[in-house]
Amino acid sequence: MITITKFFLNDQEYYGKGFFTLFDIITYFGYNASLLVIEYNDLICDKKNWRQIGIQNEDKIEIVTIVGGG
C-alpha cells in the first residue's frame, strides 16, 4: 500500500506518494540547492541532512532562496 503524505511548502498544500525527502522536494521543484535555506517544522535545517529527512504528514517546509546583488 502506498502512503499519501500531505505537506505544506511555502504555505501551499501538496501531496506526495511513498517516501520522499527534503532533497527530493528541492529537486522536483527545480530549486538550486546551493542558494537555499530551508526551515523544516520551524527549525533551520542543515544542508547535510536534506537527503536523510523524510517528509511526514502535515510537515511544514519553508524554502528561502538567496539572491545576490550589487
PyMOL Python script that loads the backbone (N, CA, C, O; Angstrom):
from pymol import cmd

cmd.read_pdbstr("""\
ATOM      1  N   MET A   1       0.835  -1.182   0.000  1.00  0.00           N
ATOM      2  CA  MET A   1       0.000   0.000   0.000  1.00  0.00           C
ATOM      3  C   MET A   1       0.881   1.248   0.000  1.00  0.00           C
ATOM      4  O   MET A   1       1.808   1.352   0.804  1.00  0.00           O
ATOM      5  N   ILE A   2       0.600   2.188  -0.889  1.00  0.00           N
ATOM      6  CA  ILE A   2       1.348   3.427  -0.983  1.00  0.00           C
ATOM      7  C   ILE A   2       0.700   4.469  -0.085  1.00  0.00           C
ATOM      8  O   ILE A   2      -0.513   4.677  -0.124  1.00  0.00           O
ATOM      9  N   THR A   3       1.518   5.112   0.713  1.00  0.00           N
ATOM     10  CA  THR A   3       1.049   6.136   1.628  1.00  0.00           C
ATOM     11  C   THR A   3       1.009   7.496   0.930  1.00  0.00           C
ATOM     12  O   THR A   3       1.931   7.860   0.201  1.00  0.00           O
ATOM     13  N   ILE A   4      -0.068   8.234   1.164  1.00  0.00           N
ATOM     14  CA  ILE A   4      -0.182   9.607   0.671  1.00  0.00           C
ATOM     15  C   ILE A   4       0.168  10.544   1.830  1.00  0.00           C
ATOM     16  O   ILE A   4      -0.391  10.440   2.922  1.00  0.00           O
ATOM     17  N   THR A   5       1.101  11.455   1.571  1.00  0.00           N
ATOM     18  CA  THR A   5       1.559  12.389   2.592  1.00  0.00           C
ATOM     19  C   THR A   5       1.162  13.806   2.201  1.00  0.00           C
ATOM     20  O   THR A   5       1.449  14.265   1.095  1.00  0.00           O
ATOM     21  N   LYS A   6       0.498  14.491   3.126  1.00  0.00           N
ATOM     22  CA  LYS A   6       0.170  15.905   2.919  1.00  0.00           C
ATOM     23  C   LYS A   6       1.233  16.742   3.618  1.00  0.00           C
ATOM     24  O   LYS A   6       1.542  16.519   4.789  1.00  0.00           O
ATOM     25  N   PHE A   7       1.792  17.710   2.890  1.00  0.00           N
ATOM     26  CA  PHE A   7       2.777  18.607   3.487  1.00  0.00           C
ATOM     27  C   PHE A   7       2.535  20.012   2.963  1.00  0.00           C
ATOM     28  O   PHE A   7       1.822  20.211   1.980  1.00  0.00           O
ATOM     29  N   PHE A   8       3.135  20.971   3.630  1.00  0.00           N
ATOM     30  CA  PHE A   8       2.978  22.374   3.255  1.00  0.00           C
ATOM     31  C   PHE A   8       4.345  22.918   2.851  1.00  0.00           C
ATOM     32  O   PHE A   8       5.315  22.820   3.604  1.00  0.00           O
ATOM     33  N   LEU A   9       4.403  23.486   1.661  1.00  0.00           N
ATOM     34  CA  LEU A   9       5.627  24.079   1.153  1.00  0.00           C
ATOM     35  C   LEU A   9       5.348  25.544   0.876  1.00  0.00           C
ATOM     36  O   LEU A   9       4.519  25.879   0.029  1.00  0.00           O
ATOM     37  N   ASN A  10       6.042  26.415   1.593  1.00  0.00           N
ATOM     38  CA  ASN A  10       5.826  27.859   1.472  1.00  0.00           C
ATOM     39  C   ASN A  10       4.340  28.208   1.562  1.00  0.00           C
ATOM     40  O   ASN A  10       3.816  28.981   0.760  1.00  0.00           O
ATOM     41  N   ASP A  11       3.682  27.623   2.549  1.00  0.00           N
ATOM     42  CA  ASP A  11       2.268  27.859   2.881  1.00  0.00           C
ATOM     43  C   ASP A  11       1.267  27.310   1.865  1.00  0.00           C
ATOM     44  O   ASP A  11       0.078  27.618   1.949  1.00  0.00           O
ATOM     45  N   GLN A  12       1.725  26.508   0.912  1.00  0.00           N
ATOM     46  CA  GLN A  12       0.802  25.861  -0.025  1.00  0.00           C
ATOM     47  C   GLN A  12       0.758  24.370   0.269  1.00  0.00           C
ATOM     48  O   GLN A  12       1.777  23.759   0.589  1.00  0.00           O
ATOM     49  N   GLU A  13      -0.420  23.796   0.158  1.00  0.00           N
ATOM     50  CA  GLU A  13      -0.634  22.387   0.466  1.00  0.00           C
ATOM     51  C   GLU A  13      -0.289  21.514  -0.745  1.00  0.00           C
ATOM     52  O   GLU A  13      -0.705  21.787  -1.871  1.00  0.00           O
ATOM     53  N   TYR A  14       0.489  20.450  -0.476  1.00  0.00           N
ATOM     54  CA  TYR A  14       0.872  19.490  -1.512  1.00  0.00           C
ATOM     55  C   TYR A  14       0.677  18.085  -0.986  1.00  0.00           C
ATOM     56  O   TYR A  14       0.574  17.864   0.220  1.00  0.00           O
ATOM     57  N   TYR A  15       0.627  17.140  -1.908  1.00  0.00           N
ATOM     58  CA  TYR A  15       0.518  15.727  -1.567  1.00  0.00           C
ATOM     59  C   TYR A  15       1.595  14.950  -2.313  1.00  0.00           C
ATOM     60  O   TYR A  15       1.906  15.253  -3.465  1.00  0.00           O
ATOM     61  N   GLY A  16       2.164  13.943  -1.645  1.00  0.00           N
ATOM     62  CA  GLY A  16       3.159  13.092  -2.275  1.00  0.00           C
ATOM     63  C   GLY A  16       2.862  11.634  -1.967  1.00  0.00           C
ATOM     64  O   GLY A  16       2.195  11.314  -0.983  1.00  0.00           O
ATOM     65  N   LYS A  17       3.370  10.755  -2.828  1.00  0.00           N
ATOM     66  CA  LYS A  17       3.180   9.312  -2.643  1.00  0.00           C
ATOM     67  C   LYS A  17       4.478   8.665  -2.204  1.00  0.00           C
ATOM     68  O   LYS A  17       5.555   9.006  -2.691  1.00  0.00           O
ATOM     69  N   GLY A  18       4.361   7.727  -1.278  1.00  0.00           N
ATOM     70  CA  GLY A  18       5.525   6.976  -0.838  1.00  0.00           C
ATOM     71  C   GLY A  18       6.485   7.817  -0.015  1.00  0.00           C
ATOM     72  O   GLY A  18       6.123   8.867   0.515  1.00  0.00           O
ATOM     73  N   PHE A  19       7.718   7.330   0.080  1.00  0.00           N
ATOM     74  CA  PHE A  19       8.744   8.007   0.875  1.00  0.00           C
ATOM     75  C   PHE A  19       9.485   9.014   0.008  1.00  0.00           C
ATOM     76  O   PHE A  19       9.884   8.698  -1.113  1.00  0.00           O
ATOM     77  N   PHE A  20       9.671  10.231   0.524  1.00  0.00           N
ATOM     78  CA  PHE A  20      10.477  11.231  -0.157  1.00  0.00           C
ATOM     79  C   PHE A  20      11.107  12.144   0.884  1.00  0.00           C
ATOM     80  O   PHE A  20      10.630  12.249   2.014  1.00  0.00           O
ATOM     81  N   THR A  21      12.188  12.800   0.482  1.00  0.00           N
ATOM     82  CA  THR A  21      12.993  13.602   1.406  1.00  0.00           C
ATOM     83  C   THR A  21      12.939  15.084   1.048  1.00  0.00           C
ATOM     84  O   THR A  21      12.373  15.468   0.024  1.00  0.00           O
ATOM     85  N   LEU A  22      13.531  15.901   1.897  1.00  0.00           N
ATOM     86  CA  LEU A  22      13.655  17.323   1.587  1.00  0.00           C
ATOM     87  C   LEU A  22      14.401  17.512   0.269  1.00  0.00           C
ATOM     88  O   LEU A  22      14.017  18.351  -0.546  1.00  0.00           O
ATOM     89  N   PHE A  23      15.462  16.740   0.056  1.00  0.00           N
ATOM     90  CA  PHE A  23      16.226  16.857  -1.182  1.00  0.00           C
ATOM     91  C   PHE A  23      15.360  16.506  -2.393  1.00  0.00           C
ATOM     92  O   PHE A  23      15.476  17.144  -3.439  1.00  0.00           O
ATOM     93  N   ASP A  24      14.505  15.512  -2.263  1.00  0.00           N
ATOM     94  CA  ASP A  24      13.596  15.155  -3.363  1.00  0.00           C
ATOM     95  C   ASP A  24      12.678  16.324  -3.715  1.00  0.00           C
ATOM     96  O   ASP A  24      12.420  16.576  -4.892  1.00  0.00           O
ATOM     97  N   ILE A  25      12.191  17.031  -2.717  1.00  0.00           N
ATOM     98  CA  ILE A  25      11.320  18.189  -2.958  1.00  0.00           C
ATOM     99  C   ILE A  25      12.089  19.294  -3.681  1.00  0.00           C
ATOM    100  O   ILE A  25      11.589  19.886  -4.638  1.00  0.00           O
ATOM    101  N   ILE A  26      13.297  19.563  -3.220  1.00  0.00           N
ATOM    102  CA  ILE A  26      14.126  20.590  -3.857  1.00  0.00           C
ATOM    103  C   ILE A  26      14.343  20.256  -5.328  1.00  0.00           C
ATOM    104  O   ILE A  26      14.217  21.119  -6.197  1.00  0.00           O
ATOM    105  N   THR A  27      14.666  19.012  -5.593  1.00  0.00           N
ATOM    106  CA  THR A  27      14.912  18.561  -6.964  1.00  0.00           C
ATOM    107  C   THR A  27      13.640  18.643  -7.798  1.00  0.00           C
ATOM    108  O   THR A  27      13.663  19.149  -8.920  1.00  0.00           O
ATOM    109  N   TYR A  28      12.541  18.152  -7.263  1.00  0.00           N
ATOM    110  CA  TYR A  28      11.276  18.124  -8.002  1.00  0.00           C
ATOM    111  C   TYR A  28      10.844  19.529  -8.426  1.00  0.00           C
ATOM    112  O   TYR A  28      10.398  19.727  -9.556  1.00  0.00           O
ATOM    113  N   PHE A  29      10.974  20.493  -7.532  1.00  0.00           N
ATOM    114  CA  PHE A  29      10.535  21.854  -7.827  1.00  0.00           C
ATOM    115  C   PHE A  29      11.605  22.697  -8.535  1.00  0.00           C
ATOM    116  O   PHE A  29      11.364  23.865  -8.839  1.00  0.00           O
ATOM    117  N   GLY A  30      12.761  22.127  -8.794  1.00  0.00           N
ATOM    118  CA  GLY A  30      13.783  22.788  -9.598  1.00  0.00           C
ATOM    119  C   GLY A  30      14.567  23.886  -8.903  1.00  0.00           C
ATOM    120  O   GLY A  30      15.072  24.797  -9.559  1.00  0.00           O
ATOM    121  N   TYR A  31      14.675  23.812  -7.592  1.00  0.00           N
ATOM    122  CA  TYR A  31      15.465  24.805  -6.856  1.00  0.00           C
ATOM    123  C   TYR A  31      16.957  24.543  -7.039  1.00  0.00           C
ATOM    124  O   TYR A  31      17.374  23.401  -7.231  1.00  0.00           O
ATOM    125  N   ASN A  32      17.748  25.593  -6.979  1.00  0.00           N
ATOM    126  CA  ASN A  32      19.203  25.480  -6.983  1.00  0.00           C
ATOM    127  C   ASN A  32      19.633  25.284  -5.533  1.00  0.00           C
ATOM    128  O   ASN A  32      19.589  26.228  -4.744  1.00  0.00           O
ATOM    129  N   ALA A  33      20.041  24.089  -5.176  1.00  0.00           N
ATOM    130  CA  ALA A  33      20.332  23.729  -3.790  1.00  0.00           C
ATOM    131  C   ALA A  33      21.432  24.575  -3.164  1.00  0.00           C
ATOM    132  O   ALA A  33      21.472  24.720  -1.942  1.00  0.00           O
ATOM    133  N   SER A  34      22.316  25.131  -3.966  1.00  0.00           N
ATOM    134  CA  SER A  34      23.409  25.914  -3.393  1.00  0.00           C
ATOM    135  C   SER A  34      22.959  27.296  -2.924  1.00  0.00           C
ATOM    136  O   SER A  34      23.710  27.991  -2.239  1.00  0.00           O
ATOM    137  N   LEU A  35      21.739  27.701  -3.288  1.00  0.00           N
ATOM    138  CA  LEU A  35      21.258  29.040  -2.940  1.00  0.00           C
ATOM    139  C   LEU A  35      20.032  29.022  -2.032  1.00  0.00           C
ATOM    140  O   LEU A  35      19.182  29.909  -2.113  1.00  0.00           O
ATOM    141  N   LEU A  36      19.941  28.010  -1.167  1.00  0.00           N
ATOM    142  CA  LEU A  36      18.733  27.847  -0.352  1.00  0.00           C
ATOM    143  C   LEU A  36      19.011  27.817   1.137  1.00  0.00           C
ATOM    144  O   LEU A  36      20.084  27.423   1.594  1.00  0.00           O
ATOM    145  N   VAL A  37      18.002  28.250   1.875  1.00  0.00           N
ATOM    146  CA  VAL A  37      17.907  27.997   3.310  1.00  0.00           C
ATOM    147  C   VAL A  37      16.545  27.336   3.495  1.00  0.00           C
ATOM    148  O   VAL A  37      15.540  27.808   2.963  1.00  0.00           O
ATOM    149  N   ILE A  38      16.519  26.242   4.252  1.00  0.00           N
ATOM    150  CA  ILE A  38      15.257  25.530   4.466  1.00  0.00           C
ATOM    151  C   ILE A  38      14.896  25.534   5.941  1.00  0.00           C
ATOM    152  O   ILE A  38      15.703  25.199   6.808  1.00  0.00           O
ATOM    153  N   GLU A  39      13.658  25.923   6.193  1.00  0.00           N
ATOM    154  CA  GLU A  39      13.085  25.819   7.528  1.00  0.00           C
ATOM    155  C   GLU A  39      12.132  24.637   7.495  1.00  0.00           C
ATOM    156  O   GLU A  39      11.190  24.607   6.704  1.00  0.00           O
ATOM    157  N   TYR A  40      12.385  23.670   8.357  1.00  0.00           N
ATOM    158  CA  TYR A  40      11.597  22.433   8.398  1.00  0.00           C
ATOM    159  C   TYR A  40      10.934  22.333   9.764  1.00  0.00           C
ATOM    160  O   TYR A  40      11.609  22.169  10.780  1.00  0.00           O
ATOM    161  N   ASN A  41       9.622  22.433   9.783  1.00  0.00           N
ATOM    162  CA  ASN A  41       8.858  22.419  11.039  1.00  0.00           C
ATOM    163  C   ASN A  41       9.421  23.428  12.041  1.00  0.00           C
ATOM    164  O   ASN A  41       9.670  23.102  13.202  1.00  0.00           O
ATOM    165  N   ASP A  42       9.614  24.648  11.570  1.00  0.00           N
ATOM    166  CA  ASP A  42      10.035  25.796  12.383  1.00  0.00           C
ATOM    167  C   ASP A  42      11.494  25.779  12.829  1.00  0.00           C
ATOM    168  O   ASP A  42      11.883  26.575  13.684  1.00  0.00           O
ATOM    169  N   LEU A  43      12.310  24.881  12.263  1.00  0.00           N
ATOM    170  CA  LEU A  43      13.736  24.850  12.583  1.00  0.00           C
ATOM    171  C   LEU A  43      14.551  24.944  11.304  1.00  0.00           C
ATOM    172  O   LEU A  43      14.195  24.333  10.296  1.00  0.00           O
ATOM    173  N   ILE A  44      15.638  25.703  11.334  1.00  0.00           N
ATOM    174  CA  ILE A  44      16.536  25.776  10.176  1.00  0.00           C
ATOM    175  C   ILE A  44      17.194  24.403  10.022  1.00  0.00           C
ATOM    176  O   ILE A  44      17.709  23.835  10.986  1.00  0.00           O
ATOM    177  N   CYS A  45      17.169  23.893   8.815  1.00  0.00           N
ATOM    178  CA  CYS A  45      17.661  22.546   8.550  1.00  0.00           C
ATOM    179  C   CYS A  45      19.033  22.614   7.881  1.00  0.00           C
ATOM    180  O   CYS A  45      19.198  23.280   6.860  1.00  0.00           O
ATOM    181  N   ASP A  46      20.011  21.926   8.457  1.00  0.00           N
ATOM    182  CA  ASP A  46      21.363  21.872   7.908  1.00  0.00           C
ATOM    183  C   ASP A  46      21.351  21.145   6.571  1.00  0.00           C
ATOM    184  O   ASP A  46      20.739  20.086   6.438  1.00  0.00           O
ATOM    185  N   LYS A  47      22.020  21.707   5.598  1.00  0.00           N
ATOM    186  CA  LYS A  47      22.056  21.169   4.238  1.00  0.00           C
ATOM    187  C   LYS A  47      22.541  19.723   4.199  1.00  0.00           C
ATOM    188  O   LYS A  47      22.100  18.952   3.347  1.00  0.00           O
ATOM    189  N   LYS A  48      23.431  19.345   5.095  1.00  0.00           N
ATOM    190  CA  LYS A  48      23.961  17.976   5.085  1.00  0.00           C
ATOM    191  C   LYS A  48      22.897  16.935   5.460  1.00  0.00           C
ATOM    192  O   LYS A  48      23.107  15.739   5.253  1.00  0.00           O
ATOM    193  N   ASN A  49      21.768  17.374   6.003  1.00  0.00           N
ATOM    194  CA  ASN A  49      20.704  16.445   6.410  1.00  0.00           C
ATOM    195  C   ASN A  49      19.555  16.339   5.407  1.00  0.00           C
ATOM    196  O   ASN A  49      18.646  15.533   5.608  1.00  0.00           O
ATOM    197  N   TRP A  50      19.574  17.130   4.337  1.00  0.00           N
ATOM    198  CA  TRP A  50      18.444  17.172   3.411  1.00  0.00           C
ATOM    199  C   TRP A  50      18.109  15.815   2.801  1.00  0.00           C
ATOM    200  O   TRP A  50      16.937  15.528   2.560  1.00  0.00           O
ATOM    201  N   ARG A  51      19.098  14.987   2.551  1.00  0.00           N
ATOM    202  CA  ARG A  51      18.853  13.675   1.930  1.00  0.00           C
ATOM    203  C   ARG A  51      18.343  12.636   2.928  1.00  0.00           C
ATOM    204  O   ARG A  51      17.827  11.596   2.520  1.00  0.00           O
ATOM    205  N   GLN A  52      18.479  12.899   4.216  1.00  0.00           N
ATOM    206  CA  GLN A  52      18.050  11.941   5.239  1.00  0.00           C
ATOM    207  C   GLN A  52      16.691  12.256   5.855  1.00  0.00           C
ATOM    208  O   GLN A  52      16.066  11.380   6.453  1.00  0.00           O
ATOM    209  N   ILE A  53      16.234  13.475   5.718  1.00  0.00           N
ATOM    210  CA  ILE A  53      14.979  13.874   6.372  1.00  0.00           C
ATOM    211  C   ILE A  53      13.801  13.498   5.492  1.00  0.00           C
ATOM    212  O   ILE A  53      13.570  14.088   4.437  1.00  0.00           O
ATOM    213  N   GLY A  54      13.063  12.496   5.956  1.00  0.00           N
ATOM    214  CA  GLY A  54      11.866  12.052   5.250  1.00  0.00           C
ATOM    215  C   GLY A  54      10.675  12.917   5.614  1.00  0.00           C
ATOM    216  O   GLY A  54      10.490  13.281   6.776  1.00  0.00           O
ATOM    217  N   ILE A  55       9.880  13.241   4.625  1.00  0.00           N
ATOM    218  CA  ILE A  55       8.710  14.096   4.829  1.00  0.00           C
ATOM    219  C   ILE A  55       7.583  13.276   5.445  1.00  0.00           C
ATOM    220  O   ILE A  55       7.251  12.187   4.976  1.00  0.00           O
ATOM    221  N   GLN A  56       7.013  13.822   6.494  1.00  0.00           N
ATOM    222  CA  GLN A  56       5.909  13.190   7.210  1.00  0.00           C
ATOM    223  C   GLN A  56       4.626  13.996   6.987  1.00  0.00           C
ATOM    224  O   GLN A  56       4.663  15.156   6.576  1.00  0.00           O
ATOM    225  N   ASN A  57       3.507  13.357   7.264  1.00  0.00           N
ATOM    226  CA  ASN A  57       2.213  14.008   7.114  1.00  0.00           C
ATOM    227  C   ASN A  57       2.157  15.287   7.955  1.00  0.00           C
ATOM    228  O   ASN A  57       2.542  15.289   9.124  1.00  0.00           O
ATOM    229  N   GLU A  58       1.674  16.371   7.347  1.00  0.00           N
ATOM    230  CA  GLU A  58       1.485  17.676   7.985  1.00  0.00           C
ATOM    231  C   GLU A  58       2.786  18.450   8.222  1.00  0.00           C
ATOM    232  O   GLU A  58       2.763  19.460   8.924  1.00  0.00           O
ATOM    233  N   ASP A  59       3.920  18.012   7.662  1.00  0.00           N
ATOM    234  CA  ASP A  59       5.163  18.759   7.809  1.00  0.00           C
ATOM    235  C   ASP A  59       5.037  20.126   7.146  1.00  0.00           C
ATOM    236  O   ASP A  59       4.312  20.301   6.166  1.00  0.00           O
ATOM    237  N   LYS A  60       5.767  21.092   7.712  1.00  0.00           N
ATOM    238  CA  LYS A  60       5.770  22.452   7.171  1.00  0.00           C
ATOM    239  C   LYS A  60       7.193  22.794   6.739  1.00  0.00           C
ATOM    240  O   LYS A  60       8.134  22.731   7.531  1.00  0.00           O
ATOM    241  N   ILE A  61       7.325  23.153   5.474  1.00  0.00           N
ATOM    242  CA  ILE A  61       8.624  23.447   4.887  1.00  0.00           C
ATOM    243  C   ILE A  61       8.585  24.843   4.280  1.00  0.00           C
ATOM    244  O   ILE A  61       7.681  25.176   3.514  1.00  0.00           O
ATOM    245  N   GLU A  62       9.563  25.640   4.629  1.00  0.00           N
ATOM    246  CA  GLU A  62       9.714  26.966   4.028  1.00  0.00           C
ATOM    247  C   GLU A  62      11.057  26.980   3.323  1.00  0.00           C
ATOM    248  O   GLU A  62      12.083  26.672   3.929  1.00  0.00           O
ATOM    249  N   ILE A  63      11.058  27.336   2.049  1.00  0.00           N
ATOM    250  CA  ILE A  63      12.288  27.427   1.280  1.00  0.00           C
ATOM    251  C   ILE A  63      12.523  28.900   0.960  1.00  0.00           C
ATOM    252  O   ILE A  63      11.674  29.575   0.377  1.00  0.00           O
ATOM    253  N   VAL A  64      13.689  29.370   1.356  1.00  0.00           N
ATOM    254  CA  VAL A  64      14.078  30.756   1.101  1.00  0.00           C
ATOM    255  C   VAL A  64      15.266  30.716   0.150  1.00  0.00           C
ATOM    256  O   VAL A  64      16.264  30.050   0.426  1.00  0.00           O
ATOM    257  N   THR A  65      15.164  31.422  -0.959  1.00  0.00           N
ATOM    258  CA  THR A  65      16.271  31.494  -1.889  1.00  0.00           C
ATOM    259  C   THR A  65      17.118  32.730  -1.604  1.00  0.00           C
ATOM    260  O   THR A  65      16.603  33.794  -1.260  1.00  0.00           O
ATOM    261  N   ILE A  66      18.411  32.565  -1.754  1.00  0.00           N
ATOM    262  CA  ILE A  66      19.360  33.650  -1.513  1.00  0.00           C
ATOM    263  C   ILE A  66      19.621  34.338  -2.849  1.00  0.00           C
ATOM    264  O   ILE A  66      19.956  33.694  -3.843  1.00  0.00           O
ATOM    265  N   VAL A  67      19.460  35.651  -2.852  1.00  0.00           N
ATOM    266  CA  VAL A  67      19.669  36.423  -4.066  1.00  0.00           C
ATOM    267  C   VAL A  67      20.804  37.407  -3.814  1.00  0.00           C
ATOM    268  O   VAL A  67      20.789  38.163  -2.843  1.00  0.00           O
ATOM    269  N   GLY A  68      21.777  37.381  -4.699  1.00  0.00           N
ATOM    270  CA  GLY A  68      22.888  38.322  -4.585  1.00  0.00           C
ATOM    271  C   GLY A  68      22.627  39.558  -5.430  1.00  0.00           C
ATOM    272  O   GLY A  68      21.815  39.535  -6.355  1.00  0.00           O
ATOM    273  N   GLY A  69      23.296  40.587  -5.113  1.00  0.00           N
ATOM    274  CA  GLY A  69      23.130  41.815  -5.888  1.00  0.00           C
ATOM    275  C   GLY A  69      24.294  42.758  -5.627  1.00  0.00           C
ATOM    276  O   GLY A  69      25.166  42.499  -4.797  1.00  0.00           O
ATOM    277  N   GLY A  70      24.276  43.813  -6.333  1.00  0.00           N
ATOM    278  CA  GLY A  70      25.379  44.730  -6.126  1.00  0.00           C
ATOM    279  C   GLY A  70      25.056  46.118  -6.542  1.00  0.00           C
ATOM    280  O   GLY A  70      25.897  47.010  -6.425  1.00  0.00           O
TER     281      GLY A  70
END
""", "prot")
cmd.dss("prot")
cmd.show_as("cartoon", "prot")
cmd.util.cbc("prot")
cmd.orient("prot")
